[in-house]
Amino acid sequence: MIPFNKPYLTGKETEYIRQAVENKKISGDGVFTKKCHQFFESKYGFKKCLLTTSCTDALEMAAILIDIQEGDEVIMPSFTFVSTANAFVLRGANIIFADSYFDNPNIDADAIEQLITPKTKAIVVVHYAGMACDMDKIIELANKYKLFVIEDAAQAIDSFYISKGTKKPLGSIGHLAAFSFHETKNIISGEGGMLVINDERFIERAEIIREKGTNRSKFFRGEVDKYGWVDIGSSFLPSDIIAAFLYAQLENLDAIQTKRKEIWNSYFEGLKTLEERKLIELPKVQIYATNNAHMFYIVCKDLEERTTLIDYLKLNQVNAVFHYLSLHKSPYFQSKYIGDNLTNCDNFSDRLLRLPFYYELSQDHISLVCTLIKEFYESSNQ
């Protein structure tokens, strides 16, 4: 069986974990946590980074930091993972779902303004497949209506937004951003995430929220002579063992990205004839986006075709999977949703198929997957 995902180990993970244990500081904010923070802040120019136990936790911290209150409205795409919405629902927000583009799973930036009301507090963008949303339009709207922008960059490590000839790292554009290091991501630590703070007014409070509402970070830096409970918060910081694993990955980020882009390009070249024949659709990289090769997907004609293709691939020992179900149609939210039909995100929910993608995926296996998909469409169109 060709699996959908296989975690890649660089070879240094267990050595760094051993070092973390020998440091006798395996709780949060140890040596390797600091190394990870420094890496991200130096490489991408993020103002402040804080590792978290998950991207979900980073999003929950973001909701607290912008002071979401009962009845506040938060605009976000419906085609996303439940954590994007859950973080704000937990604070009492009303989620206002926006549609995707016709040919792009990202939030349709031109559909946002009509959803803004006096109750709107934030826009949450999701850089699907690691490819940027149209951030110039979104930031312009946020400035016009004095809204916060939060980037759900779970899939977007080492990807960029191109604006006026400059490349801005995804996660550096909004007030806050959240990253994931789940084992299905480009850079992994099993579970794990990171909050990026680009607005200085949130830095001090972010440290407090992450440390259960205490000012313990200030205490350890010698800025206060004792620490106590000063705000709401939770235990959002990960063990230094997780950070040690992550740091081994970060040291190999460029090599990992080079290999993943080769895999992405191989899939694209192997399947483009099917798109030329209008049998499938392939990912489109917008002119303002770069491609970090987080995933490779195809878009089938309809739900029935996708289901049949999944079964055909599985019969031939290939595990391909569908992705998000539209959140506005989820069992939890469908009775609450009162907006327009979100046709485009529903189409991606029904038609998008993710192909196996991981660092050690061989060229032979890529070729086999492409051959099987071609055979499927040849037999279906005889």
Secondary structure, DSSP 8 states (H G I E B T S, - for coil): -B-S------S-HHHHHHHHHHTT--SSS-HHHHHHHHHHHHHH--SEEEEES-HHHHHHHHHHHTT--TT-EEEEESSS-HHHHHHHHTTT-EEEEE-B-SS-SSB-GGGSGGG--TTEEEEEEE-GGG----HHHHHHHHHHHT-EEEEE-TT-TT-EEEETTEEEETTSSSSEEEEE--TTSSS--SS-EEEEE-SGGGHHHHHHHHBTTB-HHHHHTTSSSS--B-S---B----HHHHHHHHHHHTTHHHHHHHHHHHHHHHHHHHHHHHHTTSSB-----TTB-------EEE-SSHHHHHHHHHHHHHTTB--EE----GGGSTTTTTT--S---HHHHHHHHHEEE----TT--HHHHHHHHHHHHHHHHHHT-
